[in-house]
Amino acid sequence: MTTETIGGFADVSARTEVGFELKGERSQLGPLLADLWRSRDLTRLLAKREFLVNYRRASFGVLWAIGLPLAQALIVGLTLSRVVRFETKGGYALFVFAGTLPWTFFNGALTVATNSIVIGSELATRVYFPRAVLPIVTVLSALRGFIPSVAVLIGLAAIFRAPLGLDLFLLIPATVLMVTLTAGFSLVLAALQVYFRDMKFIVAASTLPWFWASGAIFPLDKLGSMRHWLELNPVVGMIEFYRASLGTASAGWGRSVWICAAWAVGLIALSLPLYRRYDRVFVDLL
């Protein structure tokens, strides 16, 4: 196979022979990480482009990136606060909003990222770059719209007189953990989607029961012995970390955060060997 180079990347469309390989050869992890690092400018550019293209023709433009998750979180919070009467710090509406906001990011980014390699097949088959870039781009694109929502969350916490303090700085590691967990799931599921095209439908079907099991709408300390089982869900720790920054988390929230961190590290550790072995094979399957 012969290749040409475009802007420093190999053009794999110029081939003298075509072969299909379903099982890739092992390659070193170091070169993959080096390629990801060299692709950081491309990743940033694609993330910005995806974010702007999504809202280019909308009347309100990028305001939808902020307004849509906020509206969803507010509707869920205000509706459930009329039906459910859980006693929480800062009020139940704020409690639900603080849980729904990170879940909305996770759900939206994961749903799109699962199909990102397949959708980006035209680019991925013409120019070489690590295919892991594509799901990462989707997560970073979603993050651009999420950051302003955090400012609104802080404002609502002040309005509801939540016990704000130095714990507010926990928003930084909470966001890092959220992005890492989302990227880990996205990398694994996007790779599986290349081989098993039903994966995106499985993800879409599982998000609703996953939401109800995320602890976004009820305090963990009301679950009794069931709490320990629910905390095995990594999204629970992600949500509790955000609530901890506002002083509204359930007692003993740290355990769920550590479980979430273990999931995030484990998924990243799983995805790297996966892309190391099958990255170039993806091209033949797209």
Backbone as CSV, one residue per row, in Angstrom:
resi,resn,N_x,N_y,N_z,CA_x,CA_y,CA_z,C_x,C_y,C_z
1,MET,0.858,-1.197,0.000,0.000,0.000,0.000,0.885,1.234,0.000
2,THR,0.634,2.199,-0.871,1.365,3.450,-0.920,0.514,4.551,-0.364
3,THR,1.140,5.537,0.213,0.400,6.647,0.807,0.991,7.961,0.355
4,GLU,0.186,9.011,0.369,0.623,10.374,0.164,0.413,11.122,1.455
5,THR,1.050,12.248,1.595,0.889,13.020,2.823,0.141,14.295,2.538
6,ILE,-0.737,14.659,3.461,-1.507,15.906,3.380,-1.347,16.628,4.700
7,GLY,-0.682,17.764,4.689,-0.536,18.545,5.914,0.151,17.781,7.029
8,GLY,1.091,16.895,6.657,1.800,16.165,7.698,1.151,14.854,8.072
9,PHE,-0.054,14.570,7.584,-0.745,13.317,7.875,-0.778,12.467,6.601
10,ALA,-0.795,11.169,6.766,-0.777,10.268,5.622,-2.150,10.165,4.989
11,ASP,-2.204,10.283,3.651,-3.456,10.103,2.912,-3.578,8.633,2.536
12,VAL,-4.483,7.936,3.213,-4.614,6.500,3.006,-5.557,6.172,1.854
13,SER,-6.068,7.204,1.144,-6.962,6.948,0.021,-6.188,6.524,-1.230
14,ALA,-4.877,6.864,-1.297,-4.069,6.498,-2.450,-3.470,5.127,-2.203
15,ARG,-4.150,4.081,-2.605,-3.722,2.715,-2.339,-3.468,1.983,-3.657
16,THR,-2.439,1.161,-3.668,-2.188,0.329,-4.829,-2.849,-1.020,-4.676
17,GLU,-3.184,-1.415,-3.465,-3.890,-2.657,-3.254,-4.784,-2.500,-2.044
18,VAL,-5.877,-3.207,-2.042,-6.855,-3.089,-0.979,-6.964,-4.416,-0.261
19,GLY,-6.910,-4.395,1.045,-7.079,-5.611,1.822,-7.972,-5.341,3.003
20,PHE,-8.692,-6.358,3.429,-9.582,-6.210,4.566,-9.082,-7.109,5.677
21,GLU,-8.912,-6.525,6.805,-8.317,-7.216,7.941,-9.204,-6.997,9.145
22,LEU,-9.707,-8.061,9.703,-10.608,-7.948,10.839,-9.879,-8.065,12.158
23,LYS,-8.617,-8.445,12.093,-7.861,-8.603,13.329,-6.557,-7.854,13.188
24,GLY,-6.388,-6.805,13.988,-5.206,-5.986,13.859,-4.009,-6.562,14.583
25,GLU,-2.831,-6.124,14.151,-1.613,-6.523,14.831,-1.365,-5.594,16.003
26,ARG,-0.720,-6.136,17.000,-0.411,-5.318,18.171,0.631,-4.267,17.804
27,SER,0.435,-3.074,18.287,1.418,-2.010,18.116,1.738,-1.441,19.488
28,GLN,2.788,-0.654,19.532,3.210,-0.099,20.808,2.250,0.997,21.261
29,LEU,2.051,1.082,22.584,1.161,2.099,23.131,1.769,3.488,23.006
30,GLY,3.096,3.566,23.100,3.775,4.855,23.037,3.471,5.649,21.782
31,PRO,3.585,5.031,20.584,3.260,5.775,19.357,1.828,6.279,19.305
32,LEU,0.877,5.494,19.844,-0.517,5.949,19.864,-0.662,7.200,20.721
33,LEU,-0.061,7.185,21.903,-0.124,8.358,22.778,0.575,9.551,22.133
34,ALA,1.691,9.284,21.445,2.404,10.367,20.762,1.552,10.957,19.640
35,ASP,0.853,10.079,18.897,-0.033,10.562,17.831,-1.184,11.392,18.395
36,LEU,-1.728,10.959,19.527,-2.803,11.726,20.163,-2.306,13.102,20.583
37,TRP,-1.087,13.153,21.108,-0.528,14.434,21.535,-0.274,15.343,20.330
38,ARG,0.256,14.768,19.249,0.507,15.571,18.048,-0.795,16.043,17.402
39,SER,-1.874,15.339,17.682,-3.173,15.689,17.092,-3.973,16.653,17.958
40,ARG,-3.351,17.216,18.989,-4.116,18.055,19.928,-4.680,19.298,19.244
41,ASP,-3.925,19.898,18.310,-4.449,21.073,17.605,-5.612,20.685,16.696
42,LEU,-5.485,19.536,16.041,-6.580,19.039,15.207,-7.811,18.753,16.057
43,THR,-7.608,18.168,17.222,-8.717,17.863,18.130,-9.434,19.136,18.556
44,ARG,-8.657,20.136,18.922,-9.244,21.409,19.347,-10.001,22.081,18.198
45,LEU,-9.434,22.037,17.002,-10.075,22.651,15.836,-11.381,21.940,15.486
46,LEU,-11.356,20.612,15.488,-12.560,19.846,15.156,-13.648,20.026,16.211
47,ALA,-13.244,20.123,17.481,-14.227,20.328,18.552,-14.920,21.678,18.399
48,LYS,-14.144,22.704,18.078,-14.728,24.031,17.869,-15.650,24.022,16.654
49,ARG,-15.199,23.371,15.585,-16.007,23.313,14.360,-17.313,22.560,14.606
50,GLU,-17.252,21.424,15.299,-18.466,20.650,15.559,-19.451,21.439,16.411
51,PHE,-18.930,22.160,17.390,-19.787,22.957,18.259,-20.513,24.036,17.466
52,LEU,-19.794,24.742,16.599,-20.394,25.839,15.837,-21.336,25.330,14.750
53,VAL,-20.967,24.228,14.090,-21.800,23.687,13.014,-23.144,23.207,13.542
54,ASN,-23.161,22.657,14.743,-24.404,22.136,15.317,-25.486,23.202,15.435
55,TYR,-25.065,24.461,15.628,-26.039,25.528,15.885,-25.987,26.629,14.827
56,ARG,-25.312,26.354,13.710,-25.080,27.403,12.716,-26.368,27.944,12.122
57,ARG,-27.321,27.093,11.806,-28.546,27.528,11.137,-29.699,27.777,12.107
58,ALA,-29.474,27.596,13.386,-30.531,27.835,14.374,-30.686,29.336,14.610
59,SER,-31.907,29.767,14.843,-32.175,31.196,15.030,-31.439,31.754,16.241
60,PHE,-31.369,30.961,17.307,-30.702,31.422,18.525,-29.255,30.953,18.608
61,GLY,-28.786,30.270,17.569,-27.384,29.898,17.496,-26.899,29.087,18.684
62,VAL,-25.691,29.454,19.150,-25.047,28.688,20.220,-25.755,28.852,21.564
63,LEU,-26.713,29.769,21.645,-27.471,29.896,22.893,-28.216,28.605,23.226
64,TRP,-28.525,27.807,22.190,-29.186,26.524,22.436,-28.278,25.580,23.216
65,ALA,-26.967,25.690,23.013,-26.030,24.819,23.722,-26.112,25.034,25.222
66,ILE,-26.447,26.262,25.619,-26.584,26.579,27.043,-28.031,26.406,27.492
67,GLY,-28.946,26.921,26.670,-30.349,26.945,27.076,-31.018,25.593,27.129
68,LEU,-30.665,24.678,26.202,-31.345,23.385,26.153,-31.092,22.536,27.396
69,PRO,-29.832,22.298,27.790,-29.629,21.518,29.025,-30.167,22.212,30.262
70,LEU,-30.090,23.549,30.287,-30.637,24.279,31.428,-32.147,24.109,31.500
71,ALA,-32.809,24.210,30.350,-34.265,24.056,30.326,-34.674,22.657,30.762
72,GLN,-33.962,21.646,30.274,-34.273,20.270,30.654,-34.106,20.063,32.155
73,ALA,-32.996,20.569,32.690,-32.734,20.403,34.119,-33.761,21.152,34.965
74,LEU,-34.112,22.363,34.545,-35.083,23.155,35.301,-36.470,22.524,35.266
75,ILE,-36.866,22.012,34.101,-38.189,21.385,33.995,-38.278,20.167,34.903
76,VAL,-37.250,19.320,34.868,-37.245,18.131,35.732,-37.246,18.538,37.198
77,GLY,-36.391,19.509,37.544,-36.287,19.933,38.938,-37.565,20.546,39.474
78,LEU,-38.135,21.482,38.723,-39.342,22.160,39.191,-40.549,21.229,39.203
79,THR,-40.627,20.329,38.217,-41.758,19.394,38.169,-41.718,18.416,39.333
80,LEU,-40.563,17.793,39.543,-40.460,16.798,40.611,-40.563,17.427,41.993
81,SER,-40.127,18.692,42.113,-40.216,19.346,43.418,-41.664,19.554,43.849
82,ARG,-42.598,19.522,42.885,-44.027,19.650,43.201,-44.636,18.315,43.621
83,VAL,-43.971,17.232,43.238,-44.519,15.895,43.481,-43.817,15.205,44.639
84,VAL,-42.489,15.287,44.660,-41.684,14.592,45.662,-41.290,15.572,46.757
85,ARG,-41.274,15.103,47.987,-40.978,15.978,49.121,-39.766,15.473,49.899
86,PHE,-38.613,15.425,49.245,-37.384,15.075,49.937,-36.805,16.334,50.581
87,GLU,-36.349,16.201,51.809,-35.692,17.313,52.484,-34.214,17.317,52.090
88,THR,-33.787,18.355,51.398,-32.397,18.467,50.967,-31.894,19.879,51.234
89,LYS,-30.589,20.011,51.370,-29.989,21.323,51.587,-30.169,22.177,50.331
90,GLY,-30.628,23.390,50.520,-30.817,24.290,49.392,-32.115,24.077,48.646
91,GLY,-32.915,23.110,49.080,-34.189,22.854,48.414,-34.081,21.752,47.374
92,TYR,-35.185,21.068,47.164,-35.180,19.914,46.267,-34.975,20.319,44.808
93,ALA,-35.499,21.474,44.407,-35.335,21.919,43.017,-33.855,22.078,42.667
94,LEU,-33.077,22.698,43.559,-31.641,22.850,43.330,-30.949,21.495,43.344
95,PHE,-31.376,20.616,44.243,-30.809,19.276,44.355,-30.941,18.530,43.023
96,VAL,-32.131,18.574,42.434,-32.367,17.885,41.165,-31.612,18.575,40.033
97,PHE,-31.593,19.896,40.035,-30.900,20.634,38.982,-29.411,20.306,38.988
98,ALA,-28.809,20.240,40.183,-27.383,19.930,40.293,-27.081,18.511,39.838
99,GLY,-28.062,17.617,39.920,-27.865,16.254,39.450,-28.159,16.086,37.975
100,THR,-29.150,16.814,37.482,-29.569,16.666,36.091,-28.589,17.316,35.130
101,LEU,-27.941,18.397,35.550,-27.043,19.123,34.649,-25.865,18.259,34.193
102,PRO,-25.083,17.640,35.100,-24.003,16.770,34.617,-24.522,15.545,33.876
103,TRP,-25.692,15.032,34.288,-26.256,13.900,33.557,-26.583,14.286,32.123
104,THR,-27.120,15.479,31.895,-27.457,15.935,30.547,-26.211,16.000,29.675
105,PHE,-25.110,16.484,30.250,-23.840,16.497,29.508,-23.418,15.078,29.154
106,PHE,-23.404,14.204,30.148,-22.970,12.823,29.953,-23.818,12.130,28.892
107,ASN,-25.112,12.248,29.012,-26.036,11.586,28.095,-25.888,12.120,26.670
108,GLY,-25.869,13.445,26.528,-25.772,14.041,25.201,-24.467,13.716,24.505
109,ALA,-23.351,13.848,25.232,-22.047,13.583,24.631,-21.886,12.111,24.276
110,LEU,-22.323,11.226,25.174,-22.164,9.790,24.938,-22.997,9.322,23.750
111,THR,-24.209,9.824,23.629,-25.087,9.415,22.532,-24.489,9.774,21.177
112,VAL,-23.931,10.975,21.070,-23.338,11.414,19.803,-21.991,10.737,19.568
113,ALA,-21.178,10.626,20.618,-19.829,10.081,20.477,-19.832,8.610,20.080
114,THR,-20.860,7.870,20.480,-20.920,6.446,20.143,-20.849,6.222,18.638
115,ASN,-21.417,7.120,17.868,-21.439,6.975,16.405,-20.417,7.872,15.717
116,SER,-19.510,8.461,16.479,-18.618,9.485,15.931,-17.624,8.930,14.911
117,ILE,-17.082,7.741,15.135,-16.114,7.186,14.186,-16.805,6.814,12.881
118,VAL,-17.999,6.249,12.971,-18.748,5.879,11.766,-19.139,7.127,10.977
119,ILE,-19.654,8.140,11.671,-20.053,9.379,10.993,-18.843,10.083,10.385
120,GLY,-17.708,10.017,11.071,-16.493,10.661,10.571,-15.683,9.785,9.640
121,SER,-16.319,8.794,9.025,-15.592,7.827,8.197,-14.919,8.478,6.989
122,GLU,-15.570,9.489,6.387,-14.983,10.124,5.201,-13.645,10.767,5.533
123,LEU,-13.600,11.478,6.643,-12.347,12.091,7.067,-11.356,11.034,7.527
124,ALA,-11.846,10.052,8.280,-10.964,9.039,8.868,-10.321,8.143,7.820
125,THR,-10.964,7.967,6.670,-10.409,7.101,5.630,-9.517,7.850,4.643
126,ARG,-9.520,9.163,4.686,-8.686,9.945,3.769,-7.389,10.405,4.411
127,VAL,-7.447,10.814,5.640,-6.284,11.378,6.314,-6.029,10.590,7.583
128,TYR,-4.776,10.217,7.809,-4.490,9.451,9.022,-4.380,10.366,10.233
129,PHE,-5.092,10.026,11.240,-4.932,10.552,12.590,-5.534,9.491,13.504
130,PRO,-5.194,9.476,14.770,-5.767,8.458,15.663,-7.285,8.567,15.680
131,ARG,-7.976,7.465,15.420,-9.440,7.514,15.389,-10.026,7.838,16.751
132,ALA,-9.240,7.669,17.785,-9.689,8.047,19.128,-9.978,9.534,19.224
133,VAL,-9.428,10.308,18.292,-9.677,11.749,18.280,-11.168,12.044,18.114
134,LEU,-11.878,11.246,17.314,-13.266,11.563,16.963,-14.214,11.543,18.159
135,PRO,-14.244,10.488,18.996,-15.101,10.573,20.190,-14.647,11.633,21.182
136,ILE,-13.337,11.863,21.260,-12.837,12.906,22.160,-13.325,14.275,21.699
137,VAL,-13.339,14.495,20.393,-13.831,15.757,19.831,-15.272,16.008,20.252
138,THR,-16.105,14.978,20.197,-17.512,15.128,20.574,-17.658,15.521,22.037
139,VAL,-16.867,14.911,22.901,-16.930,15.229,24.334,-16.487,16.669,24.581
140,LEU,-15.406,17.089,23.937,-14.915,18.457,24.121,-15.881,19.479,23.535
141,SER,-16.539,19.121,22.443,-17.544,20.015,21.863,-18.695,20.231,22.836
142,ALA,-19.150,19.151,23.473,-20.227,19.270,24.463,-19.785,20.088,25.669
143,LEU,-18.506,20.010,25.998,-17.991,20.751,27.154,-18.072,22.258,26.935
144,ARG,-17.919,22.703,25.692,-17.982,24.142,25.399,-19.334,24.722,25.785
145,GLY,-20.399,23.961,25.590,-21.719,24.444,25.973,-22.040,24.227,27.435
146,PHE,-21.303,23.305,28.065,-21.591,22.975,29.457,-21.028,24.013,30.429
147,ILE,-19.869,24.557,30.127,-19.186,25.468,31.054,-20.065,26.657,31.449
148,PRO,-20.725,27.353,30.502,-21.605,28.452,30.931,-22.752,27.986,31.823
149,SER,-23.191,26.735,31.656,-24.274,26.210,32.491,-23.848,26.098,33.948
150,VAL,-22.558,25.876,34.169,-22.050,25.795,35.540,-22.204,27.141,36.238
151,ALA,-21.964,28.225,35.491,-22.144,29.560,36.068,-23.596,29.782,36.473
152,VAL,-24.528,29.301,35.652,-25.947,29.408,35.994,-26.258,28.572,37.225
153,LEU,-25.650,27.395,37.323,-25.845,26.528,38.489,-25.408,27.231,39.774
154,ILE,-24.276,27.907,39.722,-23.792,28.637,40.901,-24.759,29.766,41.253
155,GLY,-25.250,30.465,40.227,-26.208,31.533,40.478,-27.483,31.028,41.123
156,LEU,-27.994,29.897,40.655,-29.194,29.311,41.257,-28.928,28.857,42.685
157,ALA,-27.735,28.332,42.929,-27.383,27.915,44.288,-27.407,29.102,45.241
158,ALA,-26.928,30.258,44.760,-26.965,31.458,45.593,-28.402,31.915,45.832
159,ILE,-29.244,31.825,44.797,-30.650,32.224,44.939,-31.375,31.332,45.939
160,PHE,-31.094,30.022,45.879,-31.739,29.073,46.785,-31.048,28.996,48.150
161,ARG,-30.039,29.850,48.339,-29.321,29.941,49.612,-28.688,28.614,50.018
162,ALA,-28.052,27.980,49.053,-27.293,26.764,49.349,-26.063,27.146,50.166
163,PRO,-25.557,26.229,50.991,-24.399,26.535,51.844,-23.101,26.586,51.045
164,LEU,-22.928,27.648,50.239,-21.740,27.778,49.409,-20.534,28.168,50.252
165,GLY,-19.383,27.671,49.865,-18.148,27.975,50.578,-16.966,27.558,49.727
166,LEU,-15.876,27.176,50.396,-14.693,26.742,49.670,-14.940,25.465,48.880
167,ASP,-15.975,24.724,49.275,-16.309,23.507,48.527,-16.661,23.806,47.078
168,LEU,-16.939,25.061,46.773,-17.284,25.440,45.403,-16.142,25.115,44.434
169,PHE,-14.909,25.119,44.955,-13.755,24.801,44.107,-13.743,23.333,43.681
170,LEU,-14.572,22.514,44.316,-14.689,21.116,43.893,-15.306,20.993,42.508
171,LEU,-15.896,22.079,42.003,-16.446,22.052,40.646,-15.370,21.732,39.609
172,ILE,-14.135,22.133,39.894,-13.050,21.887,38.930,-12.737,20.396,38.816
173,PRO,-12.375,19.709,39.928,-12.149,18.259,39.786,-13.405,17.493,39.404
174,ALA,-14.583,17.999,39.797,-15.826,17.324,39.409,-16.004,17.352,37.893
175,THR,-15.672,18.481,37.278,-15.778,18.584,35.824,-14.745,17.705,35.134
176,VAL,-13.527,17.674,35.681,-12.484,16.809,35.118,-12.916,15.347,35.169
177,LEU,-13.477,14.935,36.308,-13.940,13.553,36.445,-15.078,13.262,35.470
178,MET,-16.002,14.195,35.330,-17.131,14.018,34.413,-16.646,13.838,32.975
179,VAL,-15.717,14.684,32.550,-15.193,14.613,31.185,-14.425,13.309,30.969
180,THR,-13.625,12.910,31.963,-12.842,11.679,31.837,-13.742,10.459,31.754
181,LEU,-14.761,10.408,32.611,-15.697,9.282,32.582,-16.440,9.227,31.249
182,THR,-16.906,10.373,30.785,-17.629,10.424,29.510,-16.725,10.021,28.355
183,ALA,-15.485,10.496,28.374,-14.538,10.136,27.316,-14.236,8.644,27.342
184,GLY,-14.099,8.067,28.541,-13.827,6.639,28.645,-14.933,5.797,28.042
185,PHE,-16.178,6.081,28.437,-17.315,5.364,27.853,-17.396,5.610,26.344
186,SER,-17.172,6.849,25.922,-17.296,7.200,24.502,-16.272,6.464,23.650
187,LEU,-15.041,6.383,24.129,-13.993,5.700,23.370,-14.320,4.224,23.173
188,VAL,-14.760,3.575,24.236,-15.073,2.143,24.156,-16.282,1.899,23.255
189,LEU,-17.349,2.664,23.461,-18.577,2.442,22.696,-18.420,2.830,21.226
190,ALA,-17.635,3.866,20.942,-17.406,4.259,19.547,-16.645,3.173,18.799
191,ALA,-15.692,2.526,19.473,-14.964,1.418,18.854,-15.890,0.232,18.602
192,LEU,-16.755,-0.079,19.558,-17.697,-1.185,19.388,-18.697,-0.904,18.272
193,GLN,-19.068,0.365,18.105,-20.038,0.735,17.072,-19.510,0.442,15.669
194,VAL,-18.195,0.514,15.483,-17.608,0.205,14.181,-17.873,-1.248,13.800
195,TYR,-17.807,-2.134,14.785,-18.015,-3.564,14.540,-19.486,-3.971,14.652
196,PHE,-20.193,-3.325,15.558,-21.562,-3.732,15.886,-22.454,-2.507,15.774
197,ARG,-23.068,-2.309,14.605,-23.754,-1.059,14.297,-25.042,-0.851,15.092
198,ASP,-25.450,-1.836,15.876,-26.622,-1.655,16.738,-26.281,-0.969,18.055
199,MET,-24.983,-0.740,18.292,-24.569,-0.208,19.586,-25.208,1.143,19.883
200,LYS,-25.354,2.005,18.882,-25.932,3.329,19.132,-27.385,3.221,19.593
201,PHE,-28.102,2.211,19.101,-29.490,2.025,19.524,-29.560,1.453,20.941
202,ILE,-28.606,0.601,21.274,-28.541,0.061,22.633,-28.268,1.183,23.628
203,VAL,-27.354,2.082,23.267,-27.045,3.221,24.139,-28.271,4.108,24.304
204,ALA,-28.956,4.400,23.201,-30.153,5.251,23.267,-31.233,4.627,24.137
205,ALA,-31.399,3.302,24.044,-32.434,2.622,24.823,-32.087,2.526,26.303
206,SER,-30.799,2.541,26.609,-30.381,2.351,28.006,-30.301,3.645,28.799
207,THR,-30.339,4.796,28.129,-30.127,6.053,28.843,-31.245,6.383,29.832
208,LEU,-32.492,6.056,29.493,-33.595,6.378,30.402,-33.521,5.575,31.704
209,PRO,-33.409,4.236,31.661,-33.248,3.516,32.934,-31.966,3.893,33.653
210,TRP,-30.928,4.240,32.899,-29.675,4.672,33.511,-29.886,5.972,34.282
211,PHE,-30.688,6.869,33.720,-30.982,8.128,34.410,-31.695,7.877,35.741
212,TRP,-32.706,7.003,35.730,-33.451,6.735,36.960,-32.583,6.059,38.018
213,ALA,-31.524,5.393,37.586,-30.623,4.729,38.533,-29.397,5.572,38.860
214,SER,-29.388,6.829,38.414,-28.208,7.679,38.593,-28.204,8.451,39.901
215,GLY,-29.332,8.463,40.614,-29.414,9.268,41.829,-29.618,10.742,41.552
216,ALA,-29.969,11.087,40.314,-30.139,12.495,39.963,-31.354,13.113,40.627
217,ILE,-32.348,12.294,40.994,-33.610,12.854,41.490,-33.948,12.419,42.914
218,PHE,-33.041,11.696,43.577,-33.332,11.301,44.961,-32.035,11.238,45.767
219,PRO,-32.096,11.555,47.062,-30.906,11.509,47.913,-30.487,10.065,48.186
220,LEU,-29.197,9.816,48.160,-28.693,8.463,48.391,-28.969,7.983,49.806
221,ASP,-28.981,8.912,50.766,-29.159,8.480,52.158,-30.590,8.056,52.466
222,LYS,-31.482,8.124,51.482,-32.852,7.640,51.664,-33.021,6.197,51.181
223,LEU,-31.940,5.599,50.670,-32.049,4.285,50.045,-31.739,3.128,50.985
224,GLY,-31.189,3.419,52.141,-30.853,2.352,53.073,-29.759,1.452,52.521
225,SER,-29.940,0.144,52.635,-28.920,-0.811,52.201,-28.760,-0.851,50.683
226,MET,-29.755,-0.364,49.955,-29.669,-0.350,48.494,-28.643,0.657,47.986
227,ARG,-28.268,1.581,48.840,-27.335,2.627,48.420,-26.013,2.043,47.931
228,HIS,-25.494,1.039,48.632,-24.189,0.481,48.278,-24.206,-0.148,46.886
229,TRP,-25.335,-0.707,46.498,-25.445,-1.276,45.162,-25.557,-0.177,44.110
230,LEU,-26.315,0.861,44.415,-26.502,1.940,43.454,-25.197,2.696,43.203
231,GLU,-24.359,2.792,44.231,-23.103,3.523,44.084,-22.134,2.840,43.124
232,LEU,-22.395,1.592,42.774,-21.565,0.927,41.768,-21.781,1.524,40.382
233,ASN,-22.887,2.229,40.213,-23.141,2.962,38.978,-22.199,4.173,38.952
234,PRO,-21.287,4.267,37.984,-20.298,5.350,38.003,-20.896,6.744,37.901
235,VAL,-22.070,6.863,37.285,-22.691,8.176,37.124,-23.120,8.751,38.469
236,VAL,-23.393,7.891,39.447,-23.789,8.358,40.783,-22.686,9.214,41.390
237,GLY,-21.452,8.735,41.325,-20.335,9.504,41.868,-20.109,10.805,41.140
238,MET,-20.288,10.795,39.830,-20.149,12.018,39.039,-21.135,13.078,39.505
239,ILE,-22.380,12.666,39.728,-23.424,13.595,40.156,-23.195,14.063,41.586
240,GLU,-22.832,13.146,42.474,-22.611,13.514,43.873,-21.444,14.487,44.026
241,PHE,-20.448,14.376,43.168,-19.308,15.292,43.224,-19.773,16.719,42.939
242,TYR,-20.661,16.883,41.971,-21.195,18.214,41.684,-22.022,18.733,42.854
243,ARG,-22.822,17.869,43.436,-23.621,18.302,44.582,-22.734,18.664,45.769
244,ALA,-21.634,17.952,45.939,-20.723,18.245,47.046,-20.150,19.649,46.926
245,SER,-19.939,20.122,45.699,-19.402,21.471,45.509,-20.388,22.541,45.949
246,LEU,-21.681,22.183,46.000,-22.724,23.120,46.424,-23.191,22.853,47.848
247,GLY,-22.600,21.856,48.484,-22.991,21.515,49.849,-24.309,20.790,49.944
248,THR,-24.756,20.152,48.854,-26.051,19.470,48.858,-25.931,17.957,48.691
249,ALA,-24.714,17.416,48.736,-24.523,15.978,48.539,-24.965,15.201,49.769
250,SER,-25.265,13.925,49.567,-25.622,13.049,50.677,-24.385,12.759,51.519
251,ALA,-24.578,12.461,52.787,-23.466,12.118,53.671,-22.740,10.895,53.118
252,GLY,-21.416,10.903,53.214,-20.630,9.784,52.709,-20.507,9.746,51.200
253,TRP,-20.603,10.907,50.560,-20.563,10.972,49.102,-19.209,10.580,48.526
254,GLY,-18.162,10.655,49.326,-16.817,10.381,48.822,-16.652,8.981,48.253
255,ARG,-17.335,8.004,48.850,-17.205,6.620,48.368,-17.662,6.498,46.920
256,SER,-18.785,7.110,46.588,-19.289,7.020,45.215,-18.360,7.734,44.234
257,VAL,-17.693,8.795,44.690,-16.761,9.512,43.820,-15.547,8.641,43.501
258,TRP,-15.035,7.934,44.514,-13.897,7.047,44.281,-14.266,5.916,43.329
259,ILE,-15.475,5.398,43.457,-15.932,4.354,42.533,-16.019,4.907,41.112
260,CYS,-16.531,6.124,40.984,-16.614,6.772,39.674,-15.221,6.968,39.079
261,ALA,-14.271,7.409,39.908,-12.901,7.613,39.434,-12.281,6.295,38.974
262,ALA,-12.570,5.210,39.707,-12.053,3.895,39.311,-12.617,3.476,37.955
263,TRP,-13.905,3.731,37.748,-14.526,3.449,36.452,-13.853,4.261,35.343
264,ALA,-13.643,5.549,35.591,-13.060,6.426,34.573,-11.662,5.958,34.178
265,VAL,-10.832,5.666,35.178,-9.470,5.198,34.903,-9.507,3.844,34.197
266,GLY,-10.396,2.959,34.656,-10.496,1.641,34.044,-10.924,1.696,32.586
267,LEU,-11.880,2.565,32.271,-12.349,2.687,30.890,-11.271,3.266,29.974
268,ILE,-10.540,4.255,30.466,-9.438,4.806,29.676,-8.364,3.744,29.470
269,ALA,-8.053,2.996,30.542,-7.050,1.934,30.443,-7.489,0.836,29.479
270,LEU,-8.787,0.587,29.387,-9.313,-0.404,28.444,-9.288,0.113,27.016
271,SER,-9.602,1.383,26.844,-9.724,1.932,25.494,-8.374,2.082,24.795
272,LEU,-7.318,2.385,25.531,-6.017,2.603,24.898,-5.499,1.352,24.188
273,PRO,-5.477,0.176,24.850,-5.075,-1.033,24.109,-6.027,-1.361,22.959
274,LEU,-7.301,-1.024,23.124,-8.293,-1.286,22.082,-7.959,-0.511,20.815
275,TYR,-7.656,0.762,20.967,-7.311,1.583,19.807,-5.901,1.286,19.320
276,ARG,-5.027,0.889,20.219,-3.672,0.546,19.810,-3.692,-0.616,18.815
277,ARG,-4.572,-1.583,19.048,-4.610,-2.772,18.196,-5.499,-2.602,16.967
278,TYR,-6.619,-1.904,17.114,-7.616,-1.893,16.041,-7.751,-0.548,15.332
279,ASP,-6.932,0.430,15.670,-7.099,1.767,15.103,-7.086,1.748,13.572
280,ARG,-6.100,1.116,12.981,-5.994,1.100,11.518,-7.001,0.148,10.882
281,VAL,-7.453,-0.849,11.642,-8.441,-1.793,11.120,-9.786,-1.107,10.921
282,PHE,-10.073,-0.083,11.742,-11.344,0.629,11.631,-11.582,1.130,10.207
283,VAL,-10.499,1.544,9.529,-10.628,2.116,8.187,-11.255,1.109,7.230
284,ASP,-10.874,-0.154,7.334,-11.399,-1.178,6.433,-12.854,-1.514,6.717
285,LEU,-13.335,-1.169,7.905,-14.700,-1.520,8.291,-15.679,-0.368,8.112
286,LEU,-15.165,0.817,7.799,-16.040,1.983,7.681,-16.674,2.057,6.291
